[in-house]
Amino acid sequence: MGIDLKPIGVFDSGVGGLTVVKALRELLPHEDILYFGDTARVPYGTKSTQTIINFAREDTEFLISKDVKLIVVGCNTVSSTALEILLDNYSLPIIGVLEPGAKAAALHTRKNKVGVIGTTATIKTNSYPQKIRNFNSEVMIFSQACPLFVPLVEEGWENTEIAILTARQYLAPLLAQKIDTLVLGCTHYPLLKETIKRVAGNEVELIDSAEQTARQVKQLLVDLQLISPRQNRGSHKFYLSDIPPNFVGMAERFLGEPISHIQREGNFPG
Ligand code: DGL
């Protein structure tokens, strides 16, 4: 098989990276996508740095064993904690979700006041502020961990009164700083867009890291001449380290289309 016909590999701590797959499928419909979700060990966002790094290496090696042409680290927690280590240790192209989101935020902000929300681990690394400042050193950045958002979305409560109250509580300090741009720095947050918009108001621009990443992946495939020449729609295949009972319903909400070809990878994570 020509290298351009190999699948794009995407991994995440669980189901959330399917928002990245959704964005990739919209922008690159002819590509095959092979997804790995570490559903046996999710969440990563509450874990220590070393554990996240260990898991990230295993996830990457799993996708390499499936012969992918490029890896997208769909998880913001892994992208902010372990991307540099992955880039240092593996030779195939690897893209995280952080830089595309950071770049878009740095370019969008008019008042140079950007908010970043993510898991506790992502916010602790300070990676988003560092990346945003690489693109625009004038920007003031206000970060907020929102650990309750992930379980809320997984419960299907993203458009409820509880979600609005939670968003109000988390976003209040950022809105008090008069941010004009807000980075949705977690795989689950695109599903909260409507709720966050209601709380933050129309004048705050929401940056969806998943969409921005898909654009960067497309550019990279063009630059490396790895775009699939296929004319028909690409397939997708999902490997999981565990298949929880509620997986399919949840996954279809994230992906926005019916899901098939789910496979549990027996030897992983052990
Ligand atoms: N995928 C994670 C992220 O984007 C959220 C879920 C988790 O904590 O593992 O940060």
Residues whose N, C-alpha, C, O or C-beta is under 5 A from the ligand:
A	BS01	DGL	S13 G16 V42 P43 Y44 G45 T46 G74 C75 N76 T77 T119 V150 G185 C186 T187
